[in-house]
Each structure stands twice: as C-alpha cells, then as structure tokens.
Amino acid sequence: MILFDSNYFTYQSNELYCESTQIKKIIEETKTPVYIYSKKFFTDRVEELNEAFSEIKHKIFFSAKSNYNINTIKIFHNLGCGIDVNSEGEIFRATKAGVEGKDMIFSGVGKTKEDIEAALKIGIHMIKVESFQELELINEIASQKNLVANIAIRVNPDVDPQTHPYISTGLAKNKFGISSSQVLEIFQKGKEMKNINFVGIDMHLGSQIKNSGPFVDGVEKLVELVNKLKNQFGISLSHLDIGGGIGVSYEPSEPHLNAKTIISDLVPIFKKVDCEIYIEPGRFLTANGGILATQVLFTKKNDMQKNFVIVDAAMTDLIRPSLYKSYHHIQPVDLYESETYVADIVGPVCESGDFLALQREISKCKSGDYLAVFSSGAYGMVMSSNYNGRRRPPEVFVDGNQFFIGRSRESFDYLIFDEKIQEKLHQKK
Ligand SMILES: *Cc1c(COP(=O)(O)O)cnc(C)c1O
C-alpha cells in the first residue's frame, strides 16, 4: 500500500503522528471521529504562496468557507492574510477571530440586505458584486447609512477550469459573475452612483485547478478590462483579484503541486497592470493540513465476498466522497498489518451513499483499529451536518508536540438548542 506523502502526518515506529504529536494521544482525549489539523502545514503554504508572488505586490485572502474554525481564521490572519467571507455568518466568525472589516472581502452571488448591512457596518475592505441589481441595492443601503461602499465587479470570464462540474464557476453557463460583455456598461452606470467606489475587478474560476492554463486565460481577460476601464472611462482600479481554486493532490502517488507552477506563468501578465494582486485560496491552504481520524466499529463480508469496514465517521462528518465522488486516501493509524484487501469503507448513516471509500485497497483491519482519512482539512468540517441526530466532531489543532481542542464534540443539548416544545400544539382537541 502506498502511504500518503506528507511532511506533516508521518509514521514514527509505525504509528501516525501529526507534526510531533501522537494521533492516539489526541484520540485518547477526544475520542473519534475527530478532525486534526497541522498548524505548520497552514504556515508553510502561506510562505509558499508569498514566495511564488515575491516579485508582485499582492495580498492573500484566506477563503474561510474551506475551514472556518475561528482558530484556523486566526492562524491565517496572524500570518498576514486577509479573510474572504461568504455570508453574514462568516463575517461573525472572522470578527470573533479578531479580524477587522478592513481585512475582509465579501464574495457571493446572492447576498441579502442583511449580509450587505453587516458588511458595511464593519467597514469591509471590499464587496464583490455579481449583478447590476446587487450594485443598485448596495448603493441604496450605503446611501441610507451615509457611507461609500468599496466595490469590485466579479467577472465571469467564461474559462473552462477543467474540474468537477459542481466546482467549476467561471463558465458562461454558471450562475456566478457578470459576463465580460456587460462589465464595461456596469462600471459606466455605477460610476454615476454616489455611494459606490470602484476599487477592483475579480474572478473565481472554480476549484481544484491544477494547471495555469485557465488562470492565464482568465487573468488576460481581466487585464484587458482593467486597461479599457482606465483608457475609455477614466476608472482606475487598485486591485485585480484572481480568486481561489489552486488544486491540491488527494492521491498518495501524486506529488504536492507547488503554487509556483501556476503563479509563475501569471507573473508576466500581472506586470501589464498597475494593480495589487489579490488571491483567495481555500483548499490549497487547508486541504492536506488535516485528517479525519475514525475508529473501525465492525468488519464484515457479504455473500458476494465483498468486504465492508464500518467506521464511526460518516457522510455527516465528511461529505466529499458522497457528494463529489472525491478520493480521500485512507491509512491506518497503526501500521501493524502488511496484508491488504479491498473493501468499502462506510459510515453508520442510513444511506447507501454514506461511504468514505469504495472498493479501496487497505491494510486488513479489525474492530477497534483507528484509520486516518487524509486531505480532510478543506470542505470537511464546514460541510458537516447533524443528519441522523449525529453530533459534529471536534477539531484539534496541532502545533509541534502540543495540541489544542479548537472545537469540542457537540453536546446533545446543542442538537435541540433552538427547538422548543409548543404545549398548545400537543393539546388534545
Ligand atoms: C470557494 C471560493 C474560493 C476558494 O476556493 P478554493 O478552491 O478552496 O481555493 C475563493 N473565492 C471564491 C469567490 C469562492 O467562492
């Protein structure tokens, strides 16, 4: 069996560690399932990106939706990153993590009046606008509050990111952004709005993009628009935002994709404009910095000689395999068994779609063993649910030989904390 190549999750005496902390020591305290993140991974990725951008004036905005624990947000903020938020709830989270409005930017195709009010209230650095109606609404709200809103237009550059259809966002047929052909007109109309101040132009092509091609095409379109806006309308923008989407490797045989492989092809294009470059990575900064540790409950074999490994983690904890058929590498925490077999690794939820891996080669395991589901640091915990009355798992942050519980397992009270028995409803007629 090939082991996942990681500098952050390694075996010492055949036992899995995160940095220099024993995974089993964490499990002893939290039980399973549990998310475990490496702070060093997060730190190294920011450094790697800053290095890729070293020639260019830039700022990283961590996309909080990939992993929104307030400790994760704080780690990235302390590393100099701003935060890309997607809702009033993420503004709340980032604020609780100590981030000020001037370090937040706001994404989303369907912002509500409340979202916009919350953003203006904290003095958000910039709101990305995805339709003319949204621009009008922001102008109206800002005018009532006697404020000027800093705005970027999110362009839909119609570029194929060559990724999973659910995570491609920059194609003409997708709901996101404004078509390039309408962008100039929107800037022109918005220029007349008293409470709108245009500061930038933005795109986000999709997620898990592994070569520079789509980025090159998209950035070239944005650069052309920036120059047109300046020359034809006298609108000069201070930043160009290339969105997130840098891909990561989920397979153990595939080496880590250095940020340079994508960014270095963009540097010459960035040099054609006088703008600060913004980037909004989520997955790249977090995915391979986390595992989901789970325990084997039972193993069984059916009539068709098919093996099942039933574990205590489910689609409610990590939905990516069920939702996108995503591959997550799974390895034992204790490497004691060299013989492998092929099995479906499934959770306890009452859905056949509840699996972590299908027909997967794995070391033979038995009830009580612990397994590590790799690459779970992005779009893991944030997409979890309480389906089947399951409590969300804890999140643990490792820093060298220390670990910190950044979120505990939900209590049973949490499951019903906003429900109330309405006595009148239950009165017998
Ligand atoms: C989801 C999202 C991101 C982050 O995407 P990743 O693929 O995780 O890097 C960045 N910007 C916007 C607007 C997004 O919706």
The ligand as a Tripos MOL2 file, in Angstrom:
@<TRIPOS>MOLECULE
LIG
   15    15     1     0     0
SMALL
NO_CHARGES

@<TRIPOS>ATOM
      1 C1        -14.7890   28.9060   -2.7940 C.3       1 LIG1
      2 C2        -14.1880   30.1870   -3.2020 C.ar      1 LIG1
      3 C3        -12.8060   30.3950   -3.0510 C.ar      1 LIG1
      4 C4        -11.8640   29.3200   -2.5690 C.3       1 LIG1
      5 O1        -11.7960   28.2630   -3.4620 O.3       1 LIG1
      6 P1        -10.6850   27.1140   -3.2780 P.3       1 LIG1
      7 O2        -10.8940   26.2130   -4.4180 O.co2     1 LIG1
      8 O3        -10.9520   26.4770   -1.9710 O.co2     1 LIG1
      9 O4         -9.3540   27.7790   -3.3060 O.co2     1 LIG1
     10 C5        -12.3110   31.6280   -3.3850 C.ar      1 LIG1
     11 N1        -13.1100   32.6280   -3.8690 N.ar      1 LIG1
     12 C6        -14.4370   32.4460   -4.0340 C.ar      1 LIG1
     13 C7        -15.2580   33.5570   -4.5430 C.3       1 LIG1
     14 C8        -15.0170   31.2290   -3.7020 C.ar      1 LIG1
     15 O5        -16.3250   31.0530   -3.8840 O.3       1 LIG1
@<TRIPOS>BOND
     1     1     2 1
     2     2     3 ar
     3     2    14 ar
     4     3     4 1
     5     3    10 ar
     6     4     5 1
     7     5     6 1
     8     6     7 2
     9     6     8 1
    10     6     9 1
    11    10    11 ar
    12    11    12 ar
    13    12    13 1
    14    12    14 ar
    15    14    15 1
@<TRIPOS>SUBSTRUCTURE
     1 LIG1         1 GROUP 0 **** ****
